[in-house]
Amino acid sequence: MPINSLSLSLSVSSVSMGEEGMKNDCKNAGNEKGSSKLTILPLIALIFYEVSGGPFGVEDSVRAGGGPLLSLLGFLIFPFFWSIPEALVTAELATFFPANGGYVLWISSAFGPFWGFQEGFWRWFSGVMDNALYPVLFLDYLKHSFPILSNTIARIPALLGITLSLTYLNYRGLHIVGFSAILLACFSLLPFAVMAVISIPRIRPRRWLVVDYGKVEWRGYFNSLFWNLNYWDNASTLAGEVENPSRTFPRALLGAVVLVVCSYLVPLLVGTGAVETDSGEWSAGYFAQIGMLIGGPWLKWWIQAASALSNMGMFEAEMSSDAYQLLGMSEIGMLPSIFASRSKYGTPTFSILCSATGVIFLSWMSFQEILEFLNFLYAVGMLLEFAAFIKLRIKRRDLHRPYKIPLETFGATILCLPPVSLLVLVMCLASPKTYLVSSAVIILGFALYPTLIHAKNQKWIDFNTDVTLRPSDDDLEGQPMVSEEHHVMSDEASHRLLSDLPSSTTSHASHISLSEAAKLE
């Protein structure tokens, strides 16, 4: 009874929905308390901050790459092998499953709820570790002007204050986070646009070609590239809060890809081409020094302020993704129902508090330690996501997808090979300590699943048991609308799940009249 105990029922409909039906599904998937839905510009800003937030943090790629050349090539080529394939897969699956939970729903539909839970746990843990970086980076930039922040006595209260303040903004509402992200993105990128303009007379292209292979640290180099260009799928965890996701998601992802790549390449081209520097000097916060050399103190302070606000934006975006992932897992019965409880602002209160607590406990770790740990866990989860994408393409090829990558299954499989190879490479380059910590997290996830099952069977904790989720079909005019009470149960996972439900529940969920069957055909 392990599957029945989590009561996850993923139903797949084999017909196209009408446009009005698609809109109703999107409305019902979100906050029942009437909070504003995310539109394309706030979603672009949130994806931008999920993935990038600007060039703050890319400085290590110059140092680890032994000079500008490998760093520039990496951020120019890496997106084609990693970012674009991941964004395309996310666009297809997020519009196919337009509900909170994102990749947890994809994995559950493809491989069953056990692996869906593992994906959710690994990715949540990775996300919390990622979010622990941003208060650290925030203070790393400010300590160049305020050396007192290097002292532990001042640093710990500052970290707590930053984390609690930003957590409160998340509590106030996702639409506030989205529009705040737009303003923060404009402010964070503007100083680099100004720096690019005033540095044009000083740029010497020959400086871009410098590389010292004796100084190259391949582990740090690939981890820096990978971290700065991943997490495209994070926004899928709040798909239920997006207005018309079938149209909004693909466009937002395209806009975000262009914005992210430009936000890395332009500052790197300027910083390495306009100033003669030693690659060993490039570390977190070094762009402020570049600003000082190019424009003077005013540009240095502006970049430091932009960095501080950018890290706020990244924290907000990651916190939203982590919290809505837990909410989505609770809504489908994988986590206790308390994780799905919403505040008067429509935000998942307990999920936000849980994620914030994890950030506080992990923020004492060093930047490089956090970076390698979260990259490894993220890579494990992404391997499952690509596998789920291919399996759903094969097993559910008959279903119409609101957005579909314009490739057949074989072509889609080839598209996944480069990012999968990079994932394996990042995992192979991990240190023994990373293998140890990541193995402990994976084992904890394996143990946590049956523990929750037992708690649910014993009714120690309240779980959501009224669950009917299905992939969304496209908005074709004139097609019959299938009600929530009548689904065609054709997914393998759905058959397994329903077979363990009580007979009354099963018959109700799978009942469909002959007339309705004729319509579906």
N, C-alpha and C positions, 0 to 999 in steps of 0.2 A: 504493500500500500504506500510506497514512498511517493509516488507521483500524485496519488489521490490526496495525500496529506497536505500538499501545497495548493490543491484545487486550481491548477492552472489550465484553463480551457482555451486553446487557440483554435479558432474556427476559420476556415478558409472558404470564401465564396467564389464560385467559378463563373459569375456573371458580372457585367459592367453595371455600375451604379449611375443614376441620373445626376445631373449637375447639382440639382437642389439637394439630393441625398448626400452627395459628397460634402456640401457645405454644412449640412446638419450634423454629419459625423464629426466634422472638424470642430463644430461648436460644442458638441456634447463631450468631446474628448478632453476639453480644457477645464478651466476652473468653473465650477458650478456657481461660484459666488459673484461672477460677473466682472472679473478683472479684464483689462484691455488685452487684446491679442497682439502678438508680435507681428509687425509688418516687415517689408524687405530691408529697409535701411537699418532699423535696430538689430535685425537678425544678422546682416552683414557685419555690423560693429561687434556683435557678440561672438560671431565666428572668428573675426579678426583677433579678438582678445583671447579666445580659446586657443588659437594657434600661435599667435605672434605677439601683438601688442606693441609692435615697433622693433627697432634694432637693438633694444636693450637686452643684453645677454648673448649677442652674437660675437662679441669681442673675443671670447675664448676660442672661437674657430680660427682666428688669425694667429693666435699664439700656438694652438695645437697643430695648425697646418703649416707651421714654420715660415709664415709669410702670407701676403695677400692672395697669391695666385690660387692656391687650393681652396681658400675660403670663398673667393669669387666664383670659381668653377663649381664648387659644391652648391652654392645657393642659386646658381644658374641652371645646373643640370639636375640636381636632386629633385626639384619639384616635378619634373616630367616622369621620373621613375617612381616617385613616392606620393607626392601631394595630389597630383591630378588623378591618378587611379583611385586613391582613397576617397577623394571628394566625389568622384563619379559613383563609386559603390555606395557611399553615404546618401547621395541624392536619390538613387534608385530605391534603396531599402527604407529610407526615412519617409518617402512618399508612399511606399507600399504599406508601411506600418505607421500611420500618422497618429501616434499616441505617445504619452510620456513613458519612458523606459528605454526607448531607442534600441540599441544593440542587444539588450537583454531579450527583447521580443524576437529579434531576428534569430538569435542562437536557440531560443526555446522552440521556435517554430521548426527549425532545421534539425536540431539534435535532442530536443526534449528539455524539460525544466531543470534537470540536474545541471546540465552544462550551461543553461541560461543563468542559473544562480551563480555558478562559478565565474562566468564572464562578468556578471554584475559585481561580485565581490572583488575580483582582481582589479577591475577598472575603477571601482569606487576607491579602493586603497591607493591605486596609482594616481587617481585624481586628487586625493587628499594630500599625497606626498608632493604632487606638482604644485598645489596651492600653498603648501608650506614654504615654497621657494620665494613667493612674491613679497611677503613682508621682509624676508632676508635681503632680497635685491633692493627693495625700497630703502632700507637702512644703509646698504653698501654704497649706494649713490650719494646719500645725504652725508655719510661720514667723511667724504672728501672736503665738505665745508664745515661739518660739525664733528670734529675728531672724538668728542665725548661719546658718540654712539658706538665707538669701537670697544668701550668698556662694558663688561657684562652687567654691572649695576644699572647702567642707563639703558642698555640694549633690551633686557628682558621686559621691563615695563613698557618700553616702546613697542615691542612686538605684540604684547598683549593688547595694548591700546589700539593699535592698527587693526588687529584681527577682530576685535569686538566691534569697533566702529563700522568696518566694512560688512561684517555679518549683519548688523542692524539694517544697513541699506538693502541687503538682500531680503530681509524680513518684510520691508515696506512694499515690495512688489516688483515683479519681473519687468513690467513696462517701464518702471523708473530705472531699473538696471539697464534696459535696452537703450533708452534715450540718453542716459548718462554716458553710456559707452560711445555714442556718436560724438558727443561733445569732447570726451576724453581723447578719442582717436584724432580728432581735428587738432586739439592742443598738443598732443604728443608728437604728431608728424610735422607740424608746421616749422619748428626750429630746424629740422633737417632739410626742409625745402629751402629755407632761407640760407642755411649753410652751403647748400649745393650751388645756389646762385652766386654767392660772394666768393666761392672758392674756384670758380671756373678759370680765372687767369693763372691760378697756382697749380693746376692739375698737370702732372707729368705721367702719361700713360705707361712709361717704362717701369714705374714703381709697382704697377699692378702685376708685373711678371716675376717678382721676387719670390723665391722659395728656397728654403734650406732644408733639404730632406733629412739632414742629420738631427734637426730639431723637431721633426714631425712626430706627434703623439697620436697614433691612429685611433686608439680607443677614445681619447678625449675629442678628437676631430669628428668621428662619426656620431658620438653621443651628442655633441653640440649641434650638428646638422639635424639629427633625428629629432631632438627635443624641440628645436626651433621650427620644425616643419610638420609636426604631428598634431593629433587631436582634432582632425577635421570631422570626425564622427561624433564628437561630444555634443554638438548642438542637437543631435537626433534625440537625446534623452528628454528634451522639452518640446518635441514635435507637437504634442497635444496643446501647447500654448501658442502655436503659430497660426496666423490667419491664412487659410487656403494653402496648406503646406505643399500640395502637388505642384503648384506654380511657384510659390515663394522660395522653397528650399533650393531647387536647382539654380535659380537666378542668383540667390544670395551666395551660394557656394562659388559660383563663377566670379562674382564680384570680389569675394573675399580672397580667392586665389591670386587674382591680379594685384590686389592691394597688399597682400602679404609679401609677395615676391619683390614688388617695387620698394616696399618699406625696408627690405634687407639690402638689396643691391645698391640703391642710390646712396645711402649713408656709407656703405663699405667702399664704394668707388670714390666717394669724396674723401673719406678719412684716410684711405691708403694712398690715394693719388695726389692729394694736395699737400701732404706733410710727410717728411722723411722720418720714419719711426723704426724702432726695434720691435720685431714681432713679440719678443719676450715681455714687452710692456703692456701688451693688449690683454686686459682682463675686465671683469665686470665693472662698469663705471668709466671706462676709458674714453668713451665718446665725449664726456664732459671735458676732458683734457684736450681732445681734438678741437672742440668748440672754442676753447680758450686760445689755442694756437692760431686758429683761423679767424675768429671774430672778436676775441677778447673776453673779458669777464662777464659781460652781459649775456653772451651766447652760452657760456659755460653754465651760468645760473639758470638760463632758460632750459637747457638740456637736462639739468638736474631736476628741475621742477617737472618737466615733461616725463622723465623717467619715473618719478614718484607717482604721478597721476596714472601713468601707463600701468604700473604694477597694481594700482588700485583697480583699474579696469580688468586686468587679467584675473585678479583675485575674484572680482564680482562675477565674471563670466564662468570661471571654473566652479565657484561655489554654487551658482545656479544650476549648472550641469550636474554636479554631484548630488545636490538636493533633489532635483526633479527625477534623477535616476532612481533614488531610493523611493520616492513617491510612486513612480511607475511600477517598481517591483512590489510595493505594498498593494497597489491597486489590482495586480494580477495574483495576489495571494502568496507571494514568495517571502514577504516580510510581514511582521505584525502590522495591524491596521493603524497603529499610532503613527507610523511613518507617512501615512497618507492624510493625516489630519492637517487642515489648512487654517491659517490665521484669518482675521477679518480682512486682510489685504489679499487673500487668495494664495498665500505662499505656504509651502510645507514646513511648518514651524519646527517640528521635532527633527525632520531630516536636515534642516539647516543647522540646528544646534549640534547634531551628531557629527556633521562634516566639520563644523568649526572646532569642536573638541579635538578631532583628529589632527587638524592643522596645528593647534596649540602644542600638542604633545610631540609633533614631528619637527617643529620649527627650530629645535636646538641642533639639528644635524647640519653638516656642512653642505655647501652648494653642490659640490661634485658627488658626494655620497647620495644625496637625494636624487640627483639627475640620473645616475646610473641605475639605482633601484627602480625608479618609476619607469624608466625606459624599458627595462627588462620585463616588468609586469605588463606594461602597455603592449609590448611585442607579443607576449603570450596571448593576450586577449585579441589582438588584431589578427593573429593566425586563425583563430576560431571564427572571426568575422568574415574573412575572405573565404574560408571553407563553407560557412553558412550561405554566403552569396552564391557560390557555385552550386551548392546542393539545391537551393531554392530555385535556381535557374533550370536545373535538370528535372526536379520533381514537380515543380509548379510552373512549368513553362506555359501552361494553358491559360494562366491568369493574366489579365491585362494589367499592366503597371502604369500608374499615372505618369511616371517618368521612367524611361528605360534607356540604358546605355545602348547606342546604336550599333551593337555588335551581337552576333549570335553567340550561343553558349561557348563554342570553341574559342572564338575571338575574345570573349570576356575572360575565359580562363587564361589565355595568353597575356591579357592585360594585367592580371593579378600576379604573374610570375616575377616581374622585377621588384614590386614592393615586398613580396614574400621572401625573396632572396635577401633583400636589405634587412628584413626583420631577423632572419636567421643569422646574418652577419653581425648585427648588433648584439644578439644573444651570445654568439660565440666569443665576442670580444669582452664580455663581462668578466669581472674579477671574481675570485673564489668567494669573497665576502658577499657579493651580490647574489651568487648562486645560493649561498646559504640562507640569506634573508628571504629571497624570493621563494625558495622551497618551503620555508616555514610558513609564509603567507598562503601558498597553494595548499599545503596540508591543512592549515586552519580552515580554509574554505571547504575542503572535503569533509572535515569534521563538523563544521557549522551546519551544513545542510541536513544531515540526519538529526542533529540536535533540535533544529527548528521543527522538523517533522514530528518528533516525539512531543515537543511542547504543544504543537497544534492538536495532535491526537488526544493528548491528556487535557486539552482545553485550559492550559495554564495561561495562555496568551490569546487575545482576540485576533483572528485573521479574517481578511476579506474572502468570502467564499462564493460571492455572487459575481462570477467572472465570465464574460463572453467577449473575447477579442478576436479580431480577424484582420487580415490585410485589407487595405482599401483598394477599390477599383476606380477606374477613371471616370470622369464626368461626361459620359456620352449621353446626348439628348435622346429621349424616347425609350431608354432601356428600363426594364422593370426594376423597382426598388425592392430589395429584400429586407424584411424587418429584422430587428435584433432577436426576435423570438424564433426565427426560422432560418437556419444556416445549413448549407451543404457541408457535411463533415467529411472532407476528403483528404485532409492532411494526416500524415502518419502519426505525428505527435498527438493530434486531436483524437484519433481513434484510440490510442493507448490511454489517454487521459480519461476519456468518457467511459471506457470499459470498466474503470474502477469506481465510477460514481454510483450512488444509489440508483436503483432502477427508475424511480420516479423522476429523478433529475435528468437521467440519461434520455429517457423517452421524451421529456419536455424539450431538451436542448436539440435533439436530433429529429424531432417530429417535423414532417413536411407533407403537405397534402398532395394528391395526384395533380390537382389543378396547378398548384404552385410549381411542382416538378416540371410540368409541361411548359410553364412560362420560362423556367430557368433554361430549359433545353432550347 
